[in-house]
Amino acid sequence: MLVTAPLVRWAAPTVAAHLPAGAPLALRDYSVLGTVRHHWWVTATSAVLGAASHLGWDAFTHAGVDGGRIAVPALHAGALTTKLAEAARRHDRAYRESLRARFGVTADPA
């Protein structure tokens, strides 16, 4: 961040001059990054808040962050795929049983 922020501010006016004008994005307006500067403490505070919120969110969604426990298991990256796999197994089991009940057919996997 300490290297890229000055680089972006230095290049912004030149790059923005070559971007398309108008439309909803107003890309040429990014040239103002070359002239407007925040105080150093605004950037530092933003970096600290960003890092803290990132770690906080990771504590909810990744088991390795806080010693192996997940505060909200439904937010875990593997929770959805596990639930989908369980639903597929239940559906498959119900389908096989419905075939067995209707037709006396055994549709067990080989």
Phi and psi in degrees as a GROMACS rama.xvg file:
@    title "Ramachandran Plot"
@    xaxis  label "Phi"
@    yaxis  label "Psi"
@TYPE xy
-66.8598  -25.8997  LEU-2
-91.5112  -42.4444  VAL-3
-74.1162  -35.2862  THR-4
-60.7886  -49.053  ALA-5
-63.9601  -34.8338  PRO-6
-64.6743  -44.163  LEU-7
-64.0678  -44.1623  VAL-8
-64.2789  -34.2981  ARG-9
-70.6712  -40.4524  TRP-10
-87.2906  -18.6974  ALA-11
-54.8053  -48.451  ALA-12
-61.5796  -40.2853  PRO-13
-69.0468  -44.6104  THR-14
-66.6438  -44.4891  VAL-15
-62.4954  -31.8351  ALA-16
-64.6868  -22.8846  ALA-17
-99.2783  2.77101  HIS-18
-88.1684  157.407  LEU-19
-65.1105  144.09  PRO-20
-88.3486  161.008  ALA-21
72.731  -156.507  GLY-22
64.5552  178.136  ALA-23
-70.0316  -20.855  PRO-24
-82.7801  -26.3103  LEU-25
48.4284  57.8733  ALA-26
-63.9982  -30.3083  LEU-27
-68.2365  -18.9084  ARG-28
-66.7651  -16.1072  ASP-29
-69.2097  -8.59002  TYR-30
-63.99  -20.3524  SER-31
-65.175  -19.1889  VAL-32
-59.9157  -23.2574  LEU-33
-77.8552  -16.4194  GLY-34
-113.465  -30.0887  THR-35
-96.0437  130.995  VAL-36
-126.563  137.439  ARG-37
-82.7466  160.477  HIS-38
-65.8298  153.252  HIS-39
-59.3174  -34.8989  TRP-40
-71.6836  -24.2844  TRP-41
-67.2332  -44.211  VAL-42
-64.8591  -44.678  THR-43
-63.7496  -43.3351  ALA-44
-64.1774  -40.4817  THR-45
-62.7352  -40.9868  SER-46
-64.6927  -42.9236  ALA-47
-66.6746  -43.9984  VAL-48
-64.4343  -39.2271  LEU-49
-63.3794  -43.8955  GLY-50
-65.1565  -42.0311  ALA-51
-65.5691  -43.1903  ALA-52
-67.9458  -34.5561  SER-53
-63.7595  -46.8996  HIS-54
-64.8926  -38.5975  LEU-55
-62.5794  -43.5405  GLY-56
-66.6459  -39.9064  TRP-57
-61.6603  -33.1059  ASP-58
-63.4323  -29.3456  ALA-59
-81.2233  -28.1193  PHE-60
-114.159  -10.7639  THR-61
-128.282  131.361  HIS-62
-69.8639  -29.8479  ALA-63
-77.8879  -9.45627  GLY-64
-74.9819  -44.0509  VAL-65
-118.326  39.9388  ASP-66
89.1404  16.8982  GLY-67
101.541  0.0407886  GLY-68
-109.016  145.18  ARG-69
-112.062  124.263  ILE-70
-64.1749  -41.4814  ALA-71
-125.233  93.1211  VAL-72
-56.9867  -29.4421  PRO-73
-64.6637  -22.1045  ALA-74
-88.4383  -4.7481  LEU-75
-63.1646  143.631  HIS-76
-58.5256  -35.6045  ALA-77
-89.7705  -5.10364  GLY-78
-64.4489  -42.6641  ALA-79
-65.8786  -45.1707  LEU-80
-65.5992  -34.7778  THR-81
-65.5066  -43.6591  THR-82
-65.5978  -39.1018  LYS-83
-64.9774  -40.5125  LEU-84
-64.7982  -40.8404  ALA-85
-63.9959  -41.9043  GLU-86
-63.7536  -40.3074  ALA-87
-63.808  -40.628  ALA-88
-64.7009  -42.1368  ARG-89
-62.4847  -43.4807  ARG-90
-62.876  -43.3447  HIS-91
-62.4364  -44.2285  ASP-92
-62.7222  -43.8703  ARG-93
-65.4741  -37.7478  ALA-94
-64.2741  -45.3319  TYR-95
-62.5997  -40.2864  ARG-96
-69.3227  -34.8105  GLU-97
-68.1722  -37.2356  SER-98
-63.7729  -42.7281  LEU-99
-62.8312  -42.7191  ARG-100
-70.4894  -40.6779  ALA-101
-77.6333  -44.1507  ARG-102
-119.783  -3.62614  PHE-103
70.4775  20.4707  GLY-104
-91.1616  137.763  VAL-105
-101.131  113.84  THR-106
-110.011  42.3474  ALA-107
-72.3301  142.449  ASP-108
-64.4426  147.551  PRO-109
